[in-house]
Amino acid sequence: MDRGGFLNREIIEHFGEYARFCYQTFGNKVKKWITFNEPTFVIQAGYGGISYQQAPGGFRPHGDWAQYIAGHHLLLSHSKAVEIFRTEFQSAQKGQIGIALGGHWCIPFSESQEDIDATRRELMFNTGWFAHPIFYKDGDYPIEMKERVWKRSKVEGRVKSRLPEFSKEEIEKLKGSADFVGVNYYMGKLVRDRKPDEYGANENTSVSELDAGVVTSSDPTWISIDPPHGWIYHNPHFLRGVLNFYRTEYNNPTILITEVGCMDTKGEGLNDRTRIKHMRDHLIEVAQAINDGCKIVGYTHWTLLDNFEWASGYSLRFGLYHVDFEDPARKRTPKASSEFYKKVIAERSVEDSNN
């Protein structure tokens, strides 16, 4: 960060050196590598213009261009790390390499064509931003992103789009630069078209939503896992939507589900029955997605242990095991969900509804 972080193109080579060190040091043990985790959130929250700034933060006045430059360099850093792995290590270590993308599922606010089109744009500015260059047959950024950011850039009096361009060589290197896609899923959103008078400055509106021309929200009828926090809802069929989006949009890549989970529900303690229902219903949707033809090779619950959750720290607990952070030994106690998951794995079934 002393030299600009992901705003500095030099980070591509630095990240390559870091990746090479990791392959040399841990390649005899690690057989599945992930270059970046949830780049959309890392870039939007760290370099974009939304109020809940994550590290490195402080870019709100420049978020309209900073997030796209940072995201561009992150993708090229991913490409560099994959190139090094494939040319220097993969044949000997027999590992695989991918990227883990976090994204929400989107459904139109109404049946109007404007809202349907807006939903597509939101998917492209969210998941497509980092999936398209790697998994789409033609590579490059989604056309929706390129057109919308350039249109808004011109209105702002710029002579060049805020979204950088890849060279032909960079497009070719990025295309197919993943043996699998890691999918992190937590939520869905309602999407509607943003009206002309809704483009004023608002610290709670991301640059991406403004550029995409969308307004996102949740449905008041959705069931919140933990109402005070309210950002995870119990809509398991949305996970099936995400998985099938990869199948239909990106020629059915190999999918490793790298995160699905929810925080504790207040008052349940170790008897986390809400999490058990959440797990069961989402696993059923995964099975249905496999029946749809999705190439899913694994499912990883988030998470084994209560841990440090972004800016929420230890206040949100996602673990199958409760961790006592007041105990110097960090005592770990199994929640009911750990027994449920253990049984699912042993019996390869989620049909038992007694828990």
N, C-alpha and C positions, 0 to 999 in steps of 0.2 A: 504493500500500500504506500510505502514511502516513495514509490516511483509510479503510482497511479493505479495499481491493481489491474483489473480487467479493462480499464480504459487505455492502458498502455499495451501496444501490440507486442512488445517484448515478452509479455507474459506467456506467449505461445511457446517460445523456446524454453523459458523457465519451467513451465509445466511439463514439457517434454523431458527435461532433465529430472524433474521430480518423479515422473512416471517410470523412467528408466531405473532410477534408484529402487523404487518399489518392486519392479519386476525382478531385479537382481537380488534383492534382499528377501522377498517373500514368495517368489514365483514357484518355489518347490512345494509350497503349502496352499497357495491361493489358486483355485481353478476357475473362478468366475470373477472378473474384474468389472467394476463400474467406474467410469471416468468421472461423472458428475451426478449428483443427486438433486432432483427437482430444480433444474436450472431456471425455469420460468420464475419461480418464487425467489430464488437467490438474486436474480437480476432485477426483477420488478421491485422487490422490497429493499434491496441493497443499493441499487443505482437509479431506481425509478422515482416517480413522484407520488407515492402514497404515504399516508401519515404514520403508519406504524413501521418506522424505519428499522431495518435490520442491518447488521454489519455489511459493508463498512458505513453506510448511512451518510447523511449530510448532502445528498445530491438533489434534494427536491427542486431547487431553482433551475437545475439543469436536467431534470429527469426526462424531458421530452426528447433529448438526443442521447443522454448518457446511457440509458438502459439499452438502447439498440447497439451502440458501440461495444458496450461490455458484453452483451449477448453474442455479438459477432465474434469477438475475440475468444469467448468461451467455447463456441462451436469449433473454431480453428484450433484451440487448445485440445479439445476432444480428438479432433482429426489427427493432430500430431502424436498424441499418446497412443492412439490405435495404430498408426503407421509404425511407430517404434516397436510396439508389441508384436505386430504381425511380421515385421521384417527381421527382428532380432531375437524374439523369445518364443513365439507361439509354437513353432514346429517342435522345439525341444521340451517345452513345459506342458504342451497339450491343453492349455487353458482356453477360455473364451473371454471376450470383452464386449461390453455393452454400455448403455447409459440408462439411468433411471429417471423417467419423466413423471412429474406430478401434474395432474390436471383434473378438472372437474367435468362432469357430464353436463350437457346443456340441453334444455328443452325450450321451445318457443313459448313466450308469454301468452300468445294468442295464435289463432290459425291464419292470421293475415300473412301475406307473402312478405311484407316488410319484416315481421318478426321472425319468420322462417329464415330469411336471408341474414338477418342479424345474428341468429343462432349459429349459422355456418361461420360467420366472421369471427364470433367469439371463440369458437373451437380452433380456428386457424391462428388467432392471436394468442391463444393459450397453449394448447397442445401442439398445433401445427408449427408454431414458431421454431421449435427445436426438433420436432419429428420430421418435418418435411425435408430439410436438407439432408437428413441421414437415411430416411426410409422411403421417401417418395421416388417413383421411378425416374423422374426428371431432375430430382434434387432441387436445390435453391430454396428460397423462402416461398411461402404460399403466395399466389398471385394476389389474393385478397389483401395481404399485408403490404405488398409492394405498391399496389394501386392506392390503397387508402392512406398510407404514410406519405407518399409522394403528393397526393392531392392536398392533404393538410399542410405539408411543407410549403407548397406553392402559395396557399392562402396566407401563410405566415411570412411570405416575402423571401423565402429561401430560394437559392438557385440550384440546390441539390437536396435530394431526399434525406431525411434524418435516418432512414434505414440504409446501412451500408450495402455495397454490392460485393458479391463473391466474384473472383476471377473464374474463368473456365476451368483452370487447373484445380482451384479450391473446390468447385462444385463436384468435380470428378472424384477428388479424394474424400469428400464428405459422403457421397453416395455409397451406401452399403457399409459404412464405417461402424458397424455394430453387428455382433453375432446374435444378439437378442435385445429386446427392449424391456427394461424394468418398468413396471407400471405401479405407481403409487396412487391409491384412490381413497378419497374421504368424503366427497360431497357432490351435490348437483346444484345447478342454478337455473332459474328462469331468466330468459333473455328477451328483451324487446328492443326495437329500433330506437335510437336516441333522436329526439326531436331537435330541430334547429335552435330552439331557445334554451337547450340544455347543455350548451358547450361552455358555460361560464366556469371560472376558476372554482374548484371545490377540492379541499385538501383530502377528502375521502374518496375521490375519484381517481383511478389510476390513469396514467398516460395511455395505456393499452386500450382501456375502455373508450377513451375519447377518440383515439385514432381508429378504433374499430367501429365507432358509431353505435355503441350498444349501452344499454342499462341492464345490470344484472340484479337479481333479488332472489329471495326464497319465498316459497308458498306458505302462508300462515297455517295451512292444514298439515304441513309436514311435521313429523314427530321429532323433537329435539332430543338428542342423547343426554345433554346436560344443559337445561334451559338458560342458566346464567351466562354460559359462553355461547351457545346457540349456533355454532358454525358446522357442526356435524349432525346430520339428520338421518333418520332410518329410512333410506330409500335404496334397498339392496339391488333393485332392478337397474339402477343407474350404473352399477359396476358392469353389468352385462352390456349396457350400451357402450361404455368406454372400450371394453374388450373387442366388441364387434366393430367399433370405429377403426381400430387398428387393422382388423382383418380386411375390411372393405376398402379403406382409404390407402393402406400401405402394403397391399399384396400379402396379407397374412404373415407377418413376421413372427418369429419365435418369441413368446412372452413369458417372462418370469415375473410373477406378481410379487413385488418387493415390499409393499406396505399396504395393509388394509387393517383398520382398527378404530377404536374410539376411546375417549377418556372415561374415567369412572363416572357413574351417575351418583349424585349426592344422596347419601343416606343408605347406600347398599353395602358399603364396607367390603369385606371379603366375599360376601355372597353377591357377586356381580352378575345378577341374572340378566340385566339389560345387555351387557357385553356378550353373554352367551347367546342371546337371541340374535344380536347383531352378527356374531360370527357364523352361527348356523345359517341364517338367511343369506349372507353373502357367499358362503361356500356353496350353497345350492345354486346361486346365480353363476358361479364359476363353472359348476358342473354343466349347467345349461349352455354356457358359452362354449364349452368344449364340444357339446353336441351340435352347436351351431357351426363348428368347424374351426374355432380358434385354436392355435397351436400353443397351448399353455403347458409349460414344463415344470412349474413349481408355484407354490403359494407360501408367502412368508407373512405371518401375522405381526403387526406393529402393536406391542413389542413384548419381548420376553419379560423385561423388568421395567418398573417405573424408572424414568430417567429424566435427563434435562431436555425439555421441549422448547427449543427456540427461545423467543423472548418471554415465554410463560414460565421458564425455569422449571422448578419442581412443583409448581402449583397444579399442573395438570398431570394426571396419572393414567398412562396408557397400558401399563404392564399386566401380564398374566400373573406376575408375582409382585406383591406389595413390598416396597423397600422402605425401611425406617431410616430416614435421613438424619434423625436425631441420634441414632446409635452409631458410635464410631466404627463398629463392625458392619454397619449397613445391613442389619438383619433382614432376611428375605422370607416372606411368608406366602405360600401359594394361595391364590384366589380360586374361587369355584371354577372360573373359566379355564384355569390350567388343567384341571381334571377333565373338563369337557373336551378340551382340545386333545389331550392325551388319548381319550377314548375314540375320538374321531380318527386320529392317526392309526390307532391300533386296529379299529374295525373297518376303516376305510368307508365310513358311512356317516351321514348327518341326519338320518331319518328319526333317530330316537329323540322324542320331544319331552322327555320326563324331566330334564334339567331346567 
